[in-house]
């Protein structure tokens, strides 16, 4: 199989690159950060992205989407990575939106997905309760009431949770913390009594939220999928989100690499370009090789998901582990090769390093995915 973009994907990539360069360059992220924008992104630009059809890429045409696949969405996210565009594709489209598309009833899909595709509805998946990605360690409880459920617990690192119109909350309806079975997904309005959200600033100038649920009452129609079987929805959703995030990491690593090479060709020391130093050439060559491997691994993972290959989950974990290593190496080396100025806020290279570190820990770092790859392989 040739790991290259199709003609349609190349057109999407070109359009995304042009739009993001004009409407959401790195200066846009700096402005949001310096102005301490409470949302963390521009709703107007998000609406423009929706008019281009980007949020609707993975959703069915019946619900206002484009009926395309993860490979097409990955192309957009790779370009977002190049400009560090802080938009809620991962949270709204892939995580929470994916959960609704996979587990929601026809009525729930009709209510939520068209607004998402139009850029009007923002969603967030509230699942994580520990400092590291460990999806089945859920202590939040959902107890049955007369005609619904009562939810109590705390969530951390809820991406874009502070602006979500709906939360998809993962709570335990049976079993013990750490068990895969016994989880249920619920649609929760953040304005419901007992639901409290606290915004948190992340190292990469983006926002997440801490969610506190204190006897939040929801109806039976708030359940996504079947009671106690939420993991069957979350498994494929996490795989798609991990592959999408890996595509963004390829984009930021590519841009950081290209900026570093340009700097090596321009910066003079001892009367010569520093790019002529053999030691720096060797380091740049290693960065190039790691980037090429990461690009191939991500494209294969995205296509494996679209083709529903039997070992797609294993391929996704391999891609995330590879991208975590590559993005960390390239951004750290890039900062070092920029010298002292690379440590200042004046240069953009530090912003790429911060985003790479945040993305590496999101949805499992390299160690997590190597371990998962081993388990899925039978070790």
ABEGO torsion letter per residue (X at the ends): XBBBBBAAAAAAAAAAAAAAAAABBAAAAAAAAAAGBAAGBBAAAAAAAAAAGAAAAABBAAAGBAGBBAAAAAAAAAAAAAAGBBBAAAAAAAAAAAAAAAABBAAAAAAAAAAAAAGABBBBBBABABABBBAABBABBBBBBAABBBBBEBBBGBBGAAABABBBBBBBABEBBGBABGBBBBBBBAABBGBBBBBBBBAAGBBBBBBBBBGBBBBAAABBEBBGAAAAAAAAAAAAAAAAAAAAAAAAAAAAAAAAAAAAAABBBGGBBAAABAAAAAAAAAAAAAAAAAAAAAAAAAAAAAAGBAAAAAAAAAAAAAAAAAAAAAAAAAAAAAEAAAABAABAAAAAAAAAAAAAABGEBAAAAAAAAAAAAGX
